[in-house]
Amino acid sequence: MAEGAPPPPRPSPALRGREKSAALRSFLPSPAVRGRVGWGLCALLLLALTPFALDRLFPPDLSRYRSTGTEILDREGRTLSVLPVAGGTWRLRTTPQDVPPHLVAMLVAAEDRRFLSHPGVDPLALARAAAQWLRAGRVVSGGSTLTMQAARLLEPRPRTLRSKAIESFRALQLEARFSKDEILAIWLTLAPQGGNLEGLRAGSLAWFGRAPATLDAAESALLIALARRPEALRPDRHVEAARRARDAVLLARAPEAGAVNDGERAHALAQSVPVQRQPMPRLAPHLARELARNAEPGARIATTLDRDLQRAAERLAFEALRDLHSRAALALVIAETQSREVRALVAGAFGEEARAGMMDLTRAVRSPGSALKPFLYALAFEHGVVRPDTVLSDMPRRFGSYAPENFDRGFEGRITAAEALRRSLNLPAVALLNEVGPLRFASLLKASGAPPRLPAGTEPSLPLALGGAGMTLRGMVSLYAMLAEGGQGGTIRVLPGAEEQERPRVLAGFAAAQAAGVLVQPFPRGGPAGVAWKTGTSWGGRDAWAFGLDARHVAGVWIGRPDGTAMPGATGATLALPVLARAFALLPAAPREALPVRAAPAPFAEAADRLRLLFPMPGAVLAEGGSVTIRAAGGRRPLTFLVDGAPVEAHRARRETAWTPPGPGFYRITVLDAEGAAARAELRVR
């Protein structure tokens, strides 16, 4: 530039910005290239999101796995009964914890060695299967993992390449959703076992007659082999094919898994295979269906029953029915007295239409006949009306318009209370009920957990002494358990783990012991010693009952026609009592002690000391109108009577007072003695 010449003009800011933009554009791809890159990124994102979208849109169908039969277990977890799913398929939920460890090891070795490491699909196995197919010209191995097999079991499809692709996708879904143990549970629950059997629990019960936890190596190998070709390998139809398939699992796979050693394998190979199916467990079928109705699908329900005793009781009932009329039925309940837990329950001749086999006859309301008399006598013993050695009159007598007769239409004249109870005489029993009061007796039964069923609008009356009310076999067994437990109320139960039920003392211990002791006598046709028993027969021979109790157990038998028609000549002594004796013979022989008759407290010793309300009994229901005599016994005078906390006027030297209810409702009666002891009862006036 010449000296003095003006400097060149500087570019404007706008020009400089355009120059920079042009330079920057020279380094960027063209718009077309940028568009292709953008579409590529979108495609990659879409590809990445597609599995998640498909998983959400098409989740695996778990309905078959969730639809499993109910299993009823005994007190030790042993199978009593199983129920199929709709359609008659035996499918029972099975987990890896339900089978022996060697079975899982053999299964993984036989079907999917890399099961614990692959994500659901095993490319190496698929490649190996393809190569074998190309070399042999036929399918040698399928290449399916256990997870893919589980997917196929959940949603069965024809075996095509399209199905294999779907199973692969489903396997990835299952692996993303479940643990390996849960995937194994799907396979173990749904694996076909021949015919209408699905799952290894059902297969184990059907082919070996027991739960899978105790299967040995040979048995485990057979169930694994069956899952591959269930119809072609059914041992009841193709015994040699089943043996070869089982041996192939043992020889080719089990050693690799370390599931069995050489000695165990040799022993397993020498075993035979079953040649017929075992019947599925069906003990206590009435109870099983009752419990299953209120249970979730696939539930395993524990009960208090004992499987061995239940099986023996059902066999006893079946044998007894052979000697009965074709329309007669039998029900039997055995329970432990202390826990009130039922150990055996036969509710009828299940499946026999002529005997109304679908009815639960332990819940049928029937007249108990003379079987209620022990509780009437116990109540009379408690209240001092009689003692076991009190002499009673067994002579013709009318009670208003009611003129009871003895069963044999004869009369014994003078007889002790104990002998009258043992011989089940009607007239002394009605006379005792007339003394203690039908309402008080009904209140005792209700407080014991077995309220008598009376016709609508009627009140307890004198025929109650002879069975003039409806009772169930379960309720009657609860009553006899109360007698065996020294007067503690409470009902028998078939489910364990329930909250301990409150067992109020509804009868003085000495009175319960005296009544039970009177009934300790030998069985007429032989049977265990030390058992107190009582029979009952309803009018016309419609119902034959027998109940017994010893130091540990209580049992009850009912025989009759489910339709309520008469069985001429039938009695509790001739029909039900022999079955009761055989039932007690099923129970453990030791320790069995006779009821402590001689150790019972002296008569009235407890009554003289303990303050108690004689009337009203807890739970009494009284008719509106008229006054109520509140009567107490025991305690130290003077006594104070209260109704809902308000004192009732009474003579200080007396143990009773009159009170007139102001109207219908519930009232709480309390009596206090001079030392502060209290006795209470709640009643209803209507």
C-alpha positions as CSV (number, residue, x, y, z in Angstrom):
1,M,0.0,0.0,0.0
2,A,1.4,3.4,-1.0
3,E,2.3,5.8,1.8
4,G,-0.6,8.1,2.5
5,A,-3.0,5.8,0.7
6,P,-6.3,5.2,2.6
7,P,-6.7,1.8,4.3
8,P,-8.9,-0.8,2.6
9,P,-12.5,-0.8,3.8
10,R,-13.2,-3.3,6.7
11,P,-15.9,-5.9,6.0
12,S,-19.2,-5.2,7.7
13,P,-20.3,-7.4,10.6
14,A,-23.1,-8.9,8.5
15,L,-20.6,-9.8,5.8
16,R,-18.3,-11.4,8.4
17,G,-21.3,-13.5,9.8
18,R,-22.1,-14.8,6.3
19,E,-18.5,-15.8,5.7
20,K,-18.4,-17.8,9.0
21,S,-21.7,-19.5,8.2
22,A,-20.4,-20.4,4.7
23,A,-17.3,-21.9,6.3
24,L,-19.3,-23.8,8.8
25,R,-21.6,-25.2,6.1
26,S,-18.6,-26.4,4.3
27,F,-17.8,-28.8,7.1
28,L,-21.5,-30.2,7.5
29,P,-23.1,-32.9,5.5
30,S,-25.6,-31.9,2.8
31,P,-29.3,-31.6,3.7
32,A,-29.9,-34.9,2.0
33,V,-27.2,-36.7,4.0
34,R,-28.5,-35.1,7.2
35,G,-32.0,-36.4,6.4
36,R,-30.8,-39.9,5.8
37,V,-28.9,-39.8,9.2
38,G,-32.0,-38.6,11.0
39,W,-34.2,-41.3,9.5
40,G,-31.6,-43.8,10.5
41,L,-31.5,-42.7,14.1
42,C,-35.3,-42.8,14.2
43,A,-35.2,-46.3,12.8
44,L,-32.7,-47.4,15.4
45,L,-34.8,-45.9,18.2
46,L,-37.9,-47.5,16.8
47,L,-36.0,-50.8,16.6
48,A,-34.9,-50.5,20.2
49,L,-38.4,-49.7,21.4
50,T,-40.1,-52.3,19.3
51,P,-39.5,-55.2,21.7
52,F,-40.8,-53.2,24.6
53,A,-43.9,-52.1,22.6
54,L,-44.5,-55.7,21.5
55,D,-44.1,-56.9,25.0
56,R,-46.7,-54.4,26.2
57,L,-49.1,-55.1,23.4
58,F,-48.7,-58.9,23.4
59,P,-47.9,-60.1,26.9
60,P,-47.5,-63.8,27.4
61,D,-50.7,-65.7,28.2
62,L,-50.3,-67.2,31.7
63,S,-53.9,-68.4,32.0
64,R,-53.0,-72.1,31.7
65,Y,-50.3,-71.8,34.3
66,R,-52.7,-70.0,36.7
67,S,-55.5,-72.5,36.1
68,T,-54.5,-75.3,38.4
69,G,-56.4,-77.8,40.5
70,T,-56.8,-77.5,44.3
71,E,-54.9,-79.9,46.6
72,I,-56.1,-80.8,50.1
73,L,-53.4,-81.8,52.6
74,D,-53.5,-83.5,55.9
75,R,-51.9,-82.2,59.1
76,E,-48.5,-83.4,58.1
77,G,-48.6,-82.0,54.5
78,R,-49.5,-85.3,52.9
79,T,-51.9,-85.2,50.0
80,L,-55.5,-86.1,50.9
81,S,-57.4,-85.2,47.8
82,V,-56.8,-83.3,44.5
83,L,-59.4,-81.7,42.2
84,P,-59.0,-81.3,38.5
85,V,-59.4,-78.1,36.5
86,A,-62.3,-77.5,34.1
87,G,-62.5,-80.3,31.5
88,G,-61.1,-83.0,33.8
89,T,-57.4,-82.2,33.3
90,W,-55.2,-83.0,36.3
91,R,-52.9,-80.0,36.5
92,L,-51.3,-79.2,39.9
93,R,-49.0,-76.4,40.6
94,T,-45.4,-77.6,40.9
95,T,-42.3,-75.6,41.9
96,P,-38.6,-76.6,42.0
97,Q,-39.0,-76.9,45.8
98,D,-41.6,-79.7,45.3
99,V,-39.2,-82.0,43.5
100,P,-35.9,-83.6,44.5
101,P,-32.8,-81.7,43.5
102,H,-31.6,-84.5,41.3
103,L,-34.7,-84.1,39.1
104,V,-34.0,-80.5,38.4
105,A,-30.3,-81.4,37.6
106,M,-31.4,-84.2,35.3
107,L,-33.9,-81.9,33.6
108,V,-31.5,-79.2,32.9
109,A,-28.9,-81.6,31.6
110,A,-31.4,-83.4,29.4
111,E,-33.1,-80.4,27.9
112,D,-31.1,-77.2,28.3
113,R,-27.5,-77.3,29.7
114,R,-27.0,-73.5,29.4
115,F,-30.4,-72.8,31.0
116,L,-28.9,-70.8,33.9
117,S,-26.8,-68.5,31.6
118,H,-28.8,-67.8,28.4
119,P,-31.4,-65.1,28.1
120,G,-34.2,-67.5,26.9
121,V,-32.8,-68.4,23.5
122,D,-29.6,-70.4,23.0
123,P,-28.1,-69.6,19.6
124,L,-25.6,-72.4,19.9
125,A,-28.3,-74.9,20.5
126,L,-30.3,-73.6,17.5
127,A,-27.2,-73.8,15.3
128,R,-26.4,-77.3,16.4
129,A,-30.0,-78.4,15.7
130,A,-29.9,-76.8,12.2
131,A,-26.6,-78.6,11.5
132,Q,-27.9,-81.9,12.6
133,W,-31.0,-81.4,10.5
134,L,-28.9,-80.7,7.4
135,R,-26.7,-83.7,8.0
136,A,-29.4,-86.2,8.9
137,G,-32.2,-84.9,6.8
138,R,-34.5,-85.0,9.8
139,V,-34.9,-83.3,13.1
140,V,-32.4,-84.8,15.6
141,S,-32.8,-82.1,18.3
142,G,-35.1,-79.2,18.4
143,G,-32.8,-76.6,19.9
144,S,-35.5,-75.3,22.2
145,T,-34.5,-74.1,25.6
146,L,-36.5,-74.9,28.7
147,T,-37.7,-71.3,28.5
148,M,-38.9,-71.8,24.9
149,Q,-40.6,-75.1,26.0
150,A,-42.3,-73.2,28.8
151,A,-43.6,-70.7,26.3
152,R,-44.9,-73.5,24.1
153,L,-46.6,-75.1,27.1
154,L,-48.3,-71.8,27.9
155,E,-49.5,-71.4,24.4
156,P,-49.5,-74.7,22.4
157,R,-49.0,-74.3,18.7
158,P,-48.2,-76.6,15.7
159,R,-44.5,-77.2,15.4
160,T,-43.6,-74.9,12.5
161,L,-40.8,-72.3,11.9
162,R,-43.3,-69.5,12.6
163,S,-44.2,-71.1,15.9
164,K,-40.5,-71.4,16.7
165,A,-40.1,-67.7,16.1
166,I,-43.0,-66.9,18.3
167,E,-41.7,-69.2,21.1
168,S,-38.3,-67.5,20.9
169,F,-39.9,-64.1,21.4
170,R,-42.1,-65.4,24.2
171,A,-39.0,-66.9,25.8
172,L,-37.3,-63.5,25.9
173,Q,-40.4,-62.1,27.4
174,L,-40.5,-64.8,30.1
175,E,-36.8,-64.3,31.0
176,A,-37.4,-60.5,31.3
177,R,-40.4,-61.1,33.6
178,F,-39.5,-64.1,35.7
179,S,-36.6,-65.7,37.6
180,K,-35.2,-69.0,36.5
181,D,-37.0,-70.8,39.3
182,E,-40.3,-69.3,38.2
183,I,-39.7,-70.4,34.6
184,L,-38.9,-73.9,35.9
185,A,-42.2,-73.8,37.9
186,I,-44.1,-73.1,34.6
187,W,-42.4,-76.1,32.9
188,L,-42.9,-78.4,36.0
189,T,-46.6,-77.4,36.2
190,L,-47.5,-77.8,32.5
191,A,-45.2,-80.5,31.2
192,P,-47.5,-83.3,29.6
193,Q,-47.4,-86.6,31.4
194,G,-49.8,-88.7,29.2
195,G,-53.5,-88.6,28.9
196,N,-55.1,-85.9,30.9
197,L,-52.1,-85.4,33.1
198,E,-50.1,-82.2,33.1
199,G,-47.2,-81.3,35.3
200,L,-44.8,-83.4,37.3
201,R,-46.9,-83.3,40.5
202,A,-49.9,-84.8,38.7
203,G,-47.6,-87.2,36.9
204,S,-46.0,-88.4,40.1
205,L,-49.3,-89.0,41.8
206,A,-50.7,-90.8,38.8
207,W,-47.8,-93.0,37.9
208,F,-46.2,-93.6,41.3
209,G,-49.0,-92.8,43.8
210,R,-47.1,-90.2,45.8
211,A,-45.9,-86.6,45.7
212,P,-42.8,-85.9,43.6
213,A,-40.6,-84.9,46.6
214,T,-39.7,-88.5,47.2
215,L,-39.1,-89.6,43.6
216,D,-35.9,-91.6,43.0
217,A,-33.6,-91.2,40.0
218,A,-35.5,-93.8,37.8
219,E,-38.9,-92.3,38.5
220,S,-37.6,-88.7,37.9
221,A,-36.0,-89.8,34.6
222,L,-39.3,-91.4,33.4
223,L,-41.3,-88.2,34.1
224,I,-38.7,-86.1,32.2
225,A,-38.8,-88.5,29.3
226,L,-42.7,-88.5,29.3
227,A,-42.7,-84.7,28.8
228,R,-41.1,-85.2,25.3
229,R,-43.6,-87.6,23.8
230,P,-46.3,-88.2,26.4
231,E,-48.6,-90.4,24.3
232,A,-45.9,-92.4,22.6
233,L,-44.1,-93.1,25.9
234,R,-47.1,-93.8,28.2
235,P,-45.9,-96.7,30.3
236,D,-49.4,-98.2,30.6
237,R,-49.5,-98.6,26.8
238,H,-45.9,-98.6,25.6
239,V,-43.9,-100.1,28.4
240,E,-40.8,-100.9,26.5
241,A,-40.7,-97.5,24.7
242,A,-41.1,-95.9,28.1
243,R,-38.3,-97.9,29.6
244,R,-35.9,-97.1,26.7
245,A,-36.7,-93.4,26.9
246,R,-36.1,-93.4,30.7
247,D,-32.9,-95.3,30.4
248,A,-31.7,-92.8,27.7
249,V,-32.2,-90.0,30.1
250,L,-30.3,-91.9,32.8
251,L,-27.4,-93.0,30.6
252,A,-26.9,-90.0,28.4
253,R,-27.8,-87.1,30.6
254,A,-27.9,-87.8,34.3
255,P,-24.1,-88.5,34.7
256,E,-23.3,-85.2,33.0
257,A,-25.4,-83.3,35.5
258,G,-23.9,-85.0,38.5
259,A,-27.4,-85.9,39.5
260,V,-26.7,-89.6,40.3
261,N,-23.5,-91.6,40.8
262,D,-22.7,-94.8,39.1
263,G,-24.2,-97.0,41.8
264,E,-27.5,-95.0,41.8
265,R,-27.6,-95.1,38.0
266,A,-27.1,-98.9,37.9
267,H,-29.9,-99.3,40.5
268,A,-32.2,-97.0,38.5
269,L,-31.6,-98.9,35.3
270,A,-32.6,-102.2,37.0
271,Q,-36.0,-100.8,38.1
272,S,-39.2,-101.5,36.3
273,V,-41.6,-98.9,35.0
274,P,-45.2,-98.7,36.2
275,V,-47.6,-100.4,33.9
276,Q,-50.8,-98.8,35.1
277,R,-52.0,-95.4,36.4
278,Q,-52.8,-95.0,40.1
279,P,-56.1,-93.4,41.0
280,M,-55.7,-89.8,42.0
281,P,-56.0,-89.1,45.7
282,R,-59.6,-88.7,46.8
283,L,-59.8,-88.9,50.5
284,A,-62.3,-86.8,52.4
285,P,-64.0,-85.8,49.1
286,H,-66.9,-83.9,50.6
287,L,-64.5,-81.8,52.7
288,A,-62.2,-81.3,49.7
289,R,-65.0,-79.8,47.6
290,E,-66.3,-77.7,50.4
291,L,-62.8,-76.1,50.9
292,A,-62.1,-75.8,47.2
293,R,-65.2,-73.8,46.6
294,N,-63.9,-70.9,48.7
295,A,-60.2,-71.2,47.7
296,E,-58.1,-69.6,45.0
297,P,-57.2,-71.7,41.9
298,G,-54.2,-73.9,42.6
299,A,-54.4,-73.5,46.4
300,R,-52.9,-76.1,48.7
301,I,-55.1,-76.2,51.7
302,A,-53.9,-77.8,54.9
303,T,-56.4,-79.5,57.2
304,T,-56.3,-81.1,60.6
305,L,-57.1,-84.6,59.2
306,D,-54.7,-87.5,59.5
307,R,-54.3,-89.2,56.1
308,D,-53.8,-92.7,57.6
309,L,-56.7,-92.5,59.9
310,Q,-58.9,-90.9,57.2
311,R,-58.1,-93.8,54.8
312,A,-58.9,-96.3,57.6
313,A,-62.1,-94.6,58.5
314,E,-63.3,-94.5,54.9
315,R,-62.5,-98.2,54.5
316,L,-64.5,-98.9,57.7
317,A,-67.4,-96.9,56.4
318,F,-67.3,-98.7,53.1
319,E,-67.3,-102.1,54.8
320,A,-70.1,-101.1,57.1
321,L,-72.3,-100.0,54.2
322,R,-72.2,-103.4,52.6
323,D,-74.4,-104.7,55.5
324,L,-76.9,-101.8,55.2
325,H,-79.9,-101.1,53.0
326,S,-78.9,-99.9,49.5
327,R,-80.4,-96.5,50.3
328,A,-78.8,-96.1,53.7
329,A,-75.8,-93.9,54.3
330,L,-73.2,-93.5,57.0
331,A,-71.2,-90.5,58.4
332,L,-68.3,-90.6,60.8
333,V,-66.3,-88.0,62.6
334,I,-63.2,-88.5,64.8
335,A,-61.6,-85.6,66.7
336,E,-59.1,-84.9,69.4
337,T,-60.8,-83.6,72.5
338,Q,-58.1,-81.2,73.7
339,S,-57.4,-79.4,70.4
340,R,-60.9,-80.0,69.0
341,E,-59.2,-80.9,65.7
342,V,-60.9,-83.3,63.4
343,R,-58.7,-86.3,62.5
344,A,-61.1,-88.2,60.2
345,L,-64.3,-87.1,58.5
346,V,-66.5,-89.4,56.4
347,A,-69.5,-87.3,55.2
348,G,-71.3,-90.0,53.2
349,A,-70.9,-92.5,50.4
350,F,-69.3,-90.2,47.8
351,G,-70.4,-90.9,44.3
352,E,-73.2,-93.4,45.1
353,E,-76.4,-91.8,43.8
354,A,-78.7,-94.2,45.7
355,R,-77.1,-93.1,48.9
356,A,-77.2,-89.4,48.1
357,G,-73.4,-89.5,47.9
358,M,-72.9,-85.8,47.1
359,M,-74.5,-84.7,50.4
360,D,-72.3,-83.8,53.3
361,L,-74.2,-85.8,56.0
362,T,-72.1,-84.5,58.8
363,R,-74.0,-81.2,58.3
364,A,-77.5,-82.8,57.9
365,V,-79.9,-81.6,60.6
366,R,-81.5,-84.7,62.3
367,S,-83.1,-85.7,65.5
368,P,-80.4,-87.1,67.9
369,G,-82.8,-89.2,69.9
370,S,-81.4,-90.2,73.3
371,A,-77.9,-89.0,72.5
372,L,-78.7,-85.7,74.3
373,K,-79.4,-87.3,77.6
374,P,-75.8,-87.2,79.0
375,F,-75.9,-83.4,78.9
376,L,-79.2,-83.3,80.6
377,Y,-78.0,-85.5,83.4
378,A,-74.7,-83.5,83.7
379,L,-76.8,-80.3,84.0
380,A,-78.9,-82.0,86.8
381,F,-75.7,-83.1,88.5
382,E,-74.3,-79.6,88.4
383,H,-77.3,-77.9,89.9
384,G,-77.8,-80.5,92.6
385,V,-81.1,-81.8,91.3
386,V,-79.8,-85.4,91.5
387,R,-76.5,-87.3,92.0
388,P,-75.5,-90.4,90.1
389,D,-76.7,-92.6,93.0
390,T,-80.0,-90.8,93.4
391,V,-82.9,-93.2,93.1
392,L,-85.4,-92.1,90.4
393,S,-88.8,-93.3,89.5
394,D,-89.4,-95.0,86.1
395,M,-93.1,-95.2,86.2
396,P,-95.9,-94.0,83.9
397,R,-96.4,-90.2,84.3
398,R,-98.0,-87.4,82.4
399,F,-96.5,-83.9,82.1
400,G,-99.6,-82.0,81.1
401,S,-100.6,-83.4,77.8
402,Y,-97.3,-85.0,77.2
403,A,-97.1,-88.7,78.2
404,P,-93.6,-90.1,77.2
405,E,-92.9,-93.8,77.1
406,N,-89.7,-95.9,77.2
407,F,-88.3,-97.3,74.0
408,D,-89.4,-100.9,75.0
409,R,-92.8,-99.6,76.4
410,G,-91.9,-101.1,79.8
411,F,-91.0,-99.6,83.1
412,E,-88.2,-100.2,85.6
413,G,-89.8,-98.8,88.7
414,R,-87.1,-97.4,91.1
415,I,-83.6,-97.0,89.5
416,T,-80.5,-94.9,90.1
417,A,-79.8,-91.9,87.9
418,A,-76.6,-93.5,86.7
419,E,-78.4,-96.7,85.6
420,A,-81.2,-94.7,84.1
421,L,-78.7,-92.8,81.9
422,R,-76.8,-96.0,81.0
423,R,-80.1,-97.7,80.0
424,S,-81.3,-94.6,78.3
425,L,-84.7,-94.6,80.0
426,N,-87.1,-91.9,78.8
427,L,-89.3,-91.2,81.8
428,P,-86.6,-90.3,84.2
429,A,-84.9,-88.0,81.6
430,V,-88.2,-86.1,80.9
431,A,-88.7,-85.8,84.7
432,L,-85.2,-84.3,85.1
433,L,-85.8,-81.9,82.2
434,N,-89.0,-80.8,83.9
435,E,-86.9,-80.0,87.0
436,V,-84.0,-78.1,85.4
437,G,-86.2,-76.5,82.7
438,P,-86.1,-76.9,78.9
439,L,-84.9,-73.4,78.4
440,R,-81.9,-73.9,80.7
441,F,-81.0,-77.1,78.9
442,A,-81.3,-75.5,75.5
443,S,-79.1,-72.7,76.7
444,L,-76.4,-75.2,77.8
445,L,-76.4,-76.8,74.3
446,K,-76.1,-73.4,72.7
447,A,-73.3,-72.2,74.9
448,S,-71.5,-75.5,74.1
449,G,-71.4,-74.5,70.4
450,A,-74.3,-76.8,69.2
451,P,-77.6,-74.9,69.4
452,P,-80.6,-77.1,68.9
453,R,-82.7,-76.4,65.8
454,L,-86.3,-75.9,66.6
455,P,-89.3,-75.3,64.4
456,A,-89.9,-71.6,63.7
457,G,-91.8,-69.9,66.4
458,T,-91.4,-72.6,69.0
459,E,-89.6,-72.7,72.3
460,P,-87.7,-75.6,73.9
461,S,-90.0,-78.1,75.6
462,L,-89.9,-81.4,77.4
463,P,-89.5,-83.5,74.2
464,L,-86.0,-82.0,73.9
465,A,-84.9,-84.7,76.4
466,L,-85.7,-87.4,73.9
467,G,-84.2,-85.6,70.8
468,G,-87.1,-83.3,70.0
469,A,-84.8,-80.9,68.1
470,G,-82.5,-80.9,65.1
471,M,-78.8,-81.4,65.5
472,T,-75.9,-82.2,63.2
473,L,-73.2,-84.8,63.6
474,R,-70.5,-82.2,63.8
475,G,-72.5,-80.4,66.5
476,M,-73.0,-83.5,68.5
477,V,-69.4,-84.5,68.4
478,S,-68.6,-81.0,69.7
479,L,-71.0,-81.6,72.6
480,Y,-69.3,-84.9,73.5
481,A,-65.9,-83.2,73.3
482,M,-67.1,-80.7,75.8
483,L,-68.1,-83.5,78.1
484,A,-64.6,-85.1,77.7
485,E,-62.9,-81.8,78.4
486,G,-64.5,-81.2,81.7
487,G,-67.3,-78.9,80.6
488,Q,-65.3,-76.6,78.3
489,G,-67.4,-75.5,75.3
490,G,-66.1,-75.1,71.7
491,T,-66.7,-76.5,68.3
492,I,-64.6,-79.0,66.4
493,R,-62.6,-77.7,63.5
494,V,-61.0,-79.0,60.3
495,L,-58.6,-76.1,59.6
496,P,-55.4,-75.6,61.5
497,G,-53.7,-72.3,62.4
498,A,-57.0,-70.5,63.1
499,E,-57.0,-68.3,66.1
500,E,-57.6,-70.3,69.3
501,Q,-61.3,-70.2,69.9
502,E,-62.6,-69.1,73.2
503,R,-63.7,-72.1,75.2
504,P,-65.9,-70.9,78.0
505,R,-66.7,-73.4,80.8
506,V,-70.3,-74.1,80.3
507,L,-70.6,-77.0,82.7
508,A,-69.0,-77.7,86.0
509,G,-66.0,-80.1,85.7
510,F,-67.2,-82.5,88.3
511,A,-70.6,-82.8,86.6
512,A,-69.1,-83.4,83.2
513,A,-66.8,-86.1,84.7
514,Q,-69.6,-87.8,86.5
515,A,-71.8,-87.9,83.4
516,A,-68.9,-89.2,81.3
517,G,-67.9,-91.7,84.0
518,V,-71.4,-93.2,84.1
519,L,-71.1,-94.0,80.4
520,V,-67.8,-95.9,80.6
521,Q,-68.7,-99.5,79.9
522,P,-67.6,-102.3,77.6
523,F,-68.8,-102.4,74.0
524,P,-71.5,-105.2,73.7
525,R,-69.7,-106.8,70.8
526,G,-66.2,-106.2,71.8
527,G,-63.9,-103.2,71.4
528,P,-61.3,-101.1,73.2
529,A,-61.7,-100.6,77.0
530,G,-62.0,-97.3,78.8
531,V,-64.4,-95.7,76.3
532,A,-67.6,-93.9,77.4
533,W,-70.3,-94.3,74.9
534,K,-74.0,-93.5,74.3
535,T,-76.4,-94.3,71.5
536,G,-79.4,-92.6,70.1
537,T,-82.4,-93.5,67.9
538,S,-84.9,-91.1,66.4
539,W,-88.6,-91.8,66.1
540,G,-89.3,-94.5,63.5
541,G,-85.7,-95.6,63.2
542,R,-84.9,-92.7,60.9
543,D,-81.6,-92.0,62.5
544,A,-79.2,-94.3,64.4
545,W,-76.4,-92.6,66.4
546,A,-73.5,-93.6,68.5
547,F,-70.9,-91.4,70.3
548,G,-67.9,-92.3,72.3
549,L,-65.0,-90.6,74.1
550,D,-61.9,-91.6,75.9
551,A,-59.0,-89.6,77.4
552,R,-57.8,-88.3,74.0
553,H,-60.5,-88.7,71.3
554,V,-64.2,-88.3,70.7
555,A,-66.1,-89.9,67.8
556,G,-69.6,-89.9,66.4
557,V,-71.4,-92.2,63.9
558,W,-74.7,-91.5,62.1
559,I,-76.5,-94.0,60.0
560,G,-79.8,-93.4,58.2
561,R,-81.4,-92.6,54.9
562,P,-80.5,-89.2,53.5
563,D,-84.1,-88.6,52.4
564,G,-85.3,-89.0,56.0
565,T,-87.5,-92.0,55.5
566,A,-87.7,-94.6,58.3
567,M,-85.6,-97.7,58.6
568,P,-87.9,-100.1,60.5
569,G,-86.1,-101.9,63.3
570,A,-83.0,-99.7,63.1
571,T,-81.4,-98.5,66.4
572,G,-78.2,-96.8,67.4
573,A,-77.2,-99.9,69.4
574,T,-77.6,-102.3,66.5
575,L,-76.3,-100.2,63.6
576,A,-74.1,-97.4,64.8
577,L,-72.5,-98.7,68.0
578,P,-70.6,-101.6,66.3
579,V,-69.1,-99.0,63.8
580,L,-68.2,-96.8,66.7
581,A,-66.3,-99.6,68.5
582,R,-64.4,-100.3,65.3
583,A,-63.6,-96.6,64.9
584,F,-62.0,-96.5,68.4
585,A,-60.1,-99.6,67.5
586,L,-58.4,-97.6,64.7
587,L,-57.0,-95.1,67.2
588,P,-53.5,-95.4,68.8
589,A,-53.6,-98.0,71.5
590,A,-51.2,-96.1,73.8
591,P,-51.6,-94.1,75.7
592,R,-55.3,-94.7,76.2
593,E,-56.6,-94.1,79.7
594,A,-60.1,-94.6,81.1
595,L,-61.9,-91.4,82.0
596,P,-61.0,-90.4,85.5
597,V,-64.2,-91.4,87.2
598,R,-62.8,-92.2,90.6
599,A,-60.7,-89.0,90.5
600,A,-63.7,-86.8,90.0
601,P,-64.4,-84.3,92.8
602,A,-66.9,-85.3,95.4
603,P,-70.5,-84.4,94.5
604,F,-71.3,-80.8,95.1
605,A,-67.8,-79.9,96.3
606,E,-67.3,-77.5,93.5
607,A,-70.9,-76.3,93.7
608,A,-70.5,-75.4,97.4
609,D,-67.5,-73.2,96.7
610,R,-67.9,-71.6,93.3
611,L,-70.3,-68.8,92.7
612,R,-72.4,-69.4,89.6
613,L,-75.7,-68.5,88.0
614,L,-78.1,-71.4,87.8
615,F,-80.6,-69.4,85.8
616,P,-80.6,-67.8,83.3
617,M,-77.9,-69.7,81.4
618,P,-75.6,-67.7,79.1
619,G,-77.3,-67.1,75.8
620,A,-80.8,-67.8,77.1
621,V,-83.7,-66.5,75.1
622,L,-86.8,-65.7,77.1
623,A,-90.3,-64.8,76.0
624,E,-91.5,-61.3,76.7
625,G,-94.0,-61.0,79.6
626,G,-93.9,-62.1,83.2
627,S,-91.0,-62.2,85.6
628,V,-87.7,-64.1,85.6
629,T,-86.3,-65.8,88.6
630,I,-82.6,-65.2,88.8
631,R,-81.1,-68.1,90.7
632,A,-77.5,-68.5,91.9
633,A,-75.5,-71.1,93.8
634,G,-72.2,-71.2,95.7
635,G,-70.3,-68.2,96.8
636,R,-70.5,-66.5,100.2
637,R,-73.7,-64.7,101.2
638,P,-75.1,-62.1,101.1
639,L,-75.4,-62.0,97.3
640,T,-76.1,-58.9,95.2
641,F,-78.0,-59.2,91.9
642,L,-77.5,-56.7,89.1
643,V,-79.1,-56.2,85.7
644,D,-77.1,-54.1,83.3
645,G,-75.2,-52.8,86.4
646,A,-78.3,-51.7,88.3
647,P,-79.1,-53.6,91.5
648,V,-82.2,-55.8,91.8
649,E,-83.9,-55.9,95.2
650,A,-83.4,-59.3,96.9
651,H,-83.4,-60.8,100.4
652,R,-79.9,-60.9,101.8
653,A,-80.2,-64.5,102.9
654,R,-81.6,-65.9,99.7
655,R,-79.8,-67.0,96.5
656,E,-82.5,-66.0,94.1
657,T,-84.6,-63.0,93.2
658,A,-87.4,-62.1,90.8
659,W,-86.9,-59.6,88.0
660,T,-89.3,-58.3,85.4
661,P,-87.7,-57.3,82.1
662,P,-88.9,-53.9,80.9
663,G,-89.2,-55.1,77.3
664,P,-87.5,-56.9,74.5
665,G,-83.8,-56.6,74.2
666,F,-80.5,-58.0,75.5
667,Y,-79.6,-57.9,79.2
668,R,-76.6,-58.7,81.2
669,I,-77.2,-60.4,84.5
670,T,-74.5,-60.3,87.3
671,V,-74.4,-61.8,90.8
672,L,-71.7,-60.7,93.3
673,D,-71.0,-62.5,96.6
674,A,-69.6,-61.1,99.9
675,E,-66.0,-61.7,98.7
676,G,-66.3,-60.0,95.4
677,A,-66.6,-63.1,93.2
678,A,-68.9,-62.6,90.2
679,A,-70.9,-64.7,87.8
680,R,-72.4,-63.3,84.7
681,A,-74.8,-64.3,81.9
682,E,-76.3,-62.5,78.9
683,L,-79.8,-63.2,77.8
684,R,-82.3,-62.0,75.2
685,V,-86.0,-61.2,75.8
686,R,-88.2,-61.2,72.7
